[in-house]
Amino acid sequence: MLIPRFHQIRSVSLSLLLAHGISGHAQNTLEFVQDGTHKSRQAPVPKGPTSIPQTLDFFLNQNGGADMKAAFSEPQSRLSVTFSFDDQSYITVPQHVTGMTFGATSGASTSQVKGVEIVNTNYHFKDSGGTVFTAHPEGPAGNGFDPAVNAGLQIFLSAKPLMNAQAPKTDTSRYYYGKLRMQFSRPVDNPVISLAGLGATTNFSQKHLGFATELELITPSVSLLKLSGNEEMVLDETKTKILHSKSRIGGACGGGAGCGSILVDGTKITNLVFAVYLRTDDGPGTWGTEKVTNSGDTWHVSISMAEQ
């Protein structure tokens, strides 16, 4: 296929920007944070599990794209984003609220999920090498996002409905859970979505079953570009699907889960909508047992962008 010359120039320029960042001006970023002074998320719901929409505010980080020094302040123009679930396939999941929830994880008991802070930094992963996540849409790649500082919205996909339905577990089995919507309070350009922990595994009688959340962009007129991340997280050739690349799936960024930062290439964006799926890896294990029914995939999503 012939590629128009301006696309070639744009691709080369973007590669250089991601590798070295932009010189000549500070790369101020808008980010999520949840500390004693700045709180991207306020009440009313302190912990999950819940399927109520969640609104998070962005804070300005001076030169946050080029380094990880947290110097947060109120942005000149307030910006927030509301996350919500639409079209959920599994509405009633005993002890789990719904198939997709905010602020939940496995572990409260053998039958119920555990409620946790909806926005937190409990990634169970530290990007000590500074290579997995990227804060600024123009790079430098693998820099500016600190999992110890940049809070993420915690999402849980329950495997209980699949266990109850005795759903197939082949590596081509893929189950639709609904839609994840991100609605910005004003139009934005080129937001960066950072994802951590797309993957989980069960272990019953030393038999493992892995499964991972995969996302498909529905919003028209925008495309995706991987800025940084591990080899487990990949984009398909259409640049609209965030997929897991491995036939064996794990549950941590350093152990088989998909993690990284994705640029949404577009301007004047007010809504982003992703279809959400759960895919298995054909492992010999099970979704759960008669006594243990609280398994699922826990992951985090965070958003950052250039000051605008």
N, C-alpha and C positions, 0 to 999 in steps of 0.2 A: 504493500500500500504506500502511495506517495504521501509524504508528510509536508504540509505547507511550510515555507521557510520561516515564517514568524513563529510557528509552533516550535521549530527546532531552536531558534534563538531563545525563546522563552524557557525551554527545557534546560538549555545550557546555563542561562542566567540563574534559574532557580537552583540548580545544582551547586553553583558557586556560592550563592547566598546561604544555602543550608550548610555548606561545609565551613564557611568562614564568618557568617553573619554579615551584617551591614555595617560598614565603617562610616564615621562622620556624624552619627547621632546615637543617642541612647535608645536602647530597645525596650522602652517601657511596655509593660504587659498588664493586662487585666486578668486576675486570677481568683480562684476560690481560696479562702483561708478560714480556719476555725480555731481561734486562740482566745486568750483572755481579753484582748483589746478589740479585735476585728472578728466579726462573725458573719460568714456568708449565709448561714441558715439561722433563723430565729424560731421561736415556738410557733405553732401550738403543740406539736407532737414531739416530745423529747426523744422517744425511742420507737422503733418499729416492733413488730411488723405492721406495715400499713400500706394501703394502695392509694392513699390520699395524695393529690398532686403536691409537689415540693418546689418552693421558690427559693432560689439562692442568689445572693448579691455578689457582684464582682468588686474587688478592691484593686487599686493601682499599686503595682510593684515597680519602683524606680529601677530602670535598667534590668528588669527581671528576665529578659530574654537572654542576656549575655552571662549572667551569673545567678547564683542561688541565694544571694543575700536578701533576706526578707526585710523590705522597707515599705510596708504597706500604708496606704492612706486612702481617704475617700476619693473616688474619681471625680473629675470636674462635672461630668454628666452621669447621673446614676444609671446603672445597667444591671438588670437581673435576668434570670432565665427560669422558667417553670418547667419541671419535668413531670410528665404524666403518662399513664398507661391507657391505651385505647384497645378496644376489640380483643379483650382477654379471652383466650380459649378455655381457661380453667377458672371459673368464677367461684365455685365453692370447693375448697380443699380443706378437709377437716384438720383443725389445729394450725393451718397455714395461711388463713385469710383468703388469698388468691394464688394463682400460679406464679405471678410475678409480684413481688413486694419490695418496698423500700425498708431498709434498716433491719435486715434479718440475716441469719446464718444457721447452719446446722449446729446442734449441740446442746440445746436447752434440756432435752430429755430424749428418750428413744422415739417419741411420737410427735413432739412439738419442736418447732424451730425456736431459735434463741433471738430475742429482741436486742438490738444494739443501737447505738447512736446512728441516726440516719446519715449524717455527714461526719466523716471522721478521717483519720490518717492511719487506720489499722490495716495497712496494705499487706502485712506479713511479708514485706519485701523492701529492702533498702537498695536504691540504685547507686551503690557506692562508686561504681565506675562512671556514672554520669553519662550513660550511653543509651538508655532505654527510652526516656521521655524527653520531649521537647516542648518548651513553653511558647516561643514566638513563631509565628507562621513563616518567617523568613530565616529561621535558624538563629544561631548555629545548632545543627542537629545534635540531639542528645544532651541538651544543656538547658538550664533555667527552671526545670521542674524538679522540686525536691519532695519525695514522698513523705518526709517527716514534717513538712510545712504545708504543702498544697493539699487541701482537703479534697476528698472525693465523696460522691453520693454512692452509698452501698446498696446494691440491688441483688436480689435472690430469686433464682428460678427453681421452684420446687420440683423434684422428681417424683413426688408422691402420686400425682395423677397418672404418670406413666407406669408406675409400679402397680397401681390399682387396676389399670387397663391391661396389664401384662404386655406392654408395648414391645415390639421387636427391638433388638439391640445390635443389629448389624451396623457396619461402619457407613452404610448409606441411609440409615434411619435418621430422620430429621423431623422435628416436631415444632409446629408453629405455636407460639405462646401469646402473640399479640403485637402491639406496636408501642414503641417508646417515642414520645414526642418531647421536643425541646423548643419552647416558645420564648423568644427574646422580647424584652420590653421595648426595644427599639431596633431598627435594622442594624445588622453588623456585617463586617467583611471578614472573610477567611478565618473563621474560628478553628481552633485546634482542639480535638477531642482526644484525651488521654484515657486509655483503658488498661486496667490492671486485673489479672486473675481470671481471664476467660478460660475456665476449665476446672474440672473437679474429678474426683475418683472415689468409688466405694471399695471397701475391702471386707468381704465376708468369707470366712474359711480360706483365707489366703488367695482368694480369687478377686481380681480387680475388674471394675468396669469404669471406663473414663467417659466423660461427656463434657461438651463445651458449648457455651453460648456463642451464636453467630448472628451478625447483624446485617441487614440489607437496607440500603438507603432508598427511600421511596420518593423523597422530595425531588422534583424535576429541576433541570437547569443548573445543577451543581454536581461536582464529582469529588472523589476522594484521592488523596495522595499520602502514602506512608512516609512520614518524616523520620521516624526512628522506631526501634523496637526489636524484639527477639524474632527468631525464625519461625516460631509457632504462629505468629499473627501475620496474615498475608491478605492482600487485596486480590480480587479476581480481575480478569482482563477488562471487564466493563468499568472498573474503578467505582463500583457501587456496593460491593459485598466485602465485609470484614469476616474472614474465615479462619479456621484453625487448620494448619498445614499438615499436622501429624496424624498418623493412624493410631498412635498411642498418646492418650491425653493425660495430663497431670493437673495438679491443683495449685501450683505456685509459679510465679514469674520465672524463677530459676529452675523449675522442675516440671515443665510440660504444659504450662498454661500460656495463653496468648497475652502479650503485654506490649504496649507501645503507644505512639502518638500519631494521629491521623489528621491531616489538614483537610478541611472542607473548602474546596476551591470555588468561591462564589462571592458575590457582593450583594448588599442590601438584603441579607437573609433575616427573615423573621421567624420562620418555622423550619425545623428539621425533624423528619419522621423516619424511624427505622423499624422495619419488621424484625421481630426477635424470634430466633429458633434455638432449639437445643439438639445437638448432634452427638451421637455415640461413636465409640471406637471399636465395637465388636469384641470387647474384652469378655472373658469367661464369667465375670461376676454378675451381680444383679443390681437393680435399682434400689432395693432394700429388702427387708425381711418382714415377717409378720410382727416382730417385736420392734424392729428399727425402721421407722418410716419417715425420718426427717432429713433425708439426703437431698442435695441440690447443688447448684452452682452459684457461689457467692462471688461478686466482682464489683469493681469500683469504676465510676466514670467521673472525669473532671474536665473542665473546659478552660482554656486560656486563649488570649488573642492580643494583637497589638493594641496599644492605647488608641481609642477612637471615640 
